[in-house]
Amino acid sequence: MEATTEEIRARNDATIESWKEHLDLMIPVAIELGRTRLTAAAILELETQAIVQLQRSTGEGVDVLADNQRLARGEIVMIEDRTGIRINEISERGN
């Protein structure tokens, strides 16, 4: 038997309430544009202006990570003179 929207919302509210005293904890979040692997020799040869090729194309966006777990995917946006992330997708738990 599937839960109704109201039942799911009530469970979520109960979970949030049980964590209420912890909700102000600061959690480091990383924005990852891409990853690659380099040999130790290649790393030692890096110089200013060097280009490191990533395994992700420019259209794939960025990952939002906490504790090395993907929370969301987004795209880089400019807000006046600052850079930000527009969240396009929230990841399912464990992805």
C-alpha positions in Angstrom: 0.0 0.0 0.0 1.5 3.3 -1.1 1.5 6.3 1.3 -0.5 9.3 0.4 1.0 12.7 -0.1 -0.2 13.8 3.3 1.3 10.8 5.0 4.7 11.4 3.3 4.5 15.1 4.3 3.7 14.2 7.9 6.7 11.8 8.1 9.0 14.4 6.5 7.8 17.0 9.0 8.4 14.6 11.9 11.9 13.9 10.6 12.7 17.6 10.3 11.3 18.2 13.8 13.5 15.5 15.3 16.5 17.1 13.7 15.5 20.7 14.6 18.3 21.3 17.2 20.9 20.2 14.6 19.6 22.2 11.6 22.0 25.1 12.3 25.1 22.9 12.0 27.5 24.2 9.3 28.2 21.5 6.7 31.0 22.0 4.1 29.6 21.9 0.6 31.8 21.5 -2.5 30.9 22.4 -6.1 32.5 20.0 -8.5 33.0 20.9 -12.1 34.7 17.5 -13.0 37.3 15.0 -12.1 40.2 13.4 -13.9 43.1 11.2 -13.1 46.7 12.2 -13.7 50.0 10.4 -13.1 52.3 11.7 -10.5 54.7 12.7 -13.3 52.0 14.7 -15.1 51.1 16.5 -11.8 54.8 17.4 -11.3 54.9 18.8 -14.8 52.0 21.2 -14.3 52.8 24.8 -14.9 51.0 28.1 -14.8 48.5 28.4 -17.7 48.4 24.6 -18.1 45.1 23.1 -19.1 43.8 20.0 -17.3 41.2 18.2 -19.4 38.1 17.0 -17.5 36.0 13.9 -18.2 32.8 16.0 -18.3 31.6 18.3 -21.1 30.7 21.9 -20.6 27.0 21.2 -21.0 26.8 18.7 -18.2 26.8 21.3 -15.4 28.3 20.8 -11.9 27.7 18.6 -8.9 26.9 19.9 -5.4 28.6 17.6 -2.9 28.6 17.2 0.9 30.8 14.6 2.5 31.7 13.5 -1.0 28.1 12.6 -1.7 26.2 14.2 -4.5 23.2 16.2 -3.2 22.3 18.0 -6.4 23.3 19.0 -9.9 23.2 22.5 -11.2 24.7 25.1 -13.6 27.0 27.9 -13.0 25.4 31.4 -13.1 26.7 34.9 -12.7 25.0 37.2 -10.2 26.4 40.7 -10.6 30.1 40.2 -9.8 29.7 36.8 -8.1 29.4 33.3 -9.2 26.6 31.0 -8.0 24.9 27.7 -8.8 21.4 27.3 -10.0 20.1 23.9 -8.7 18.4 21.9 -11.5 18.1 18.5 -9.9 18.1 17.1 -6.4 19.7 13.7 -6.2 18.0 10.7 -4.8 19.5 9.4 -1.5 22.6 7.4 -2.0 23.5 8.7 -5.6 
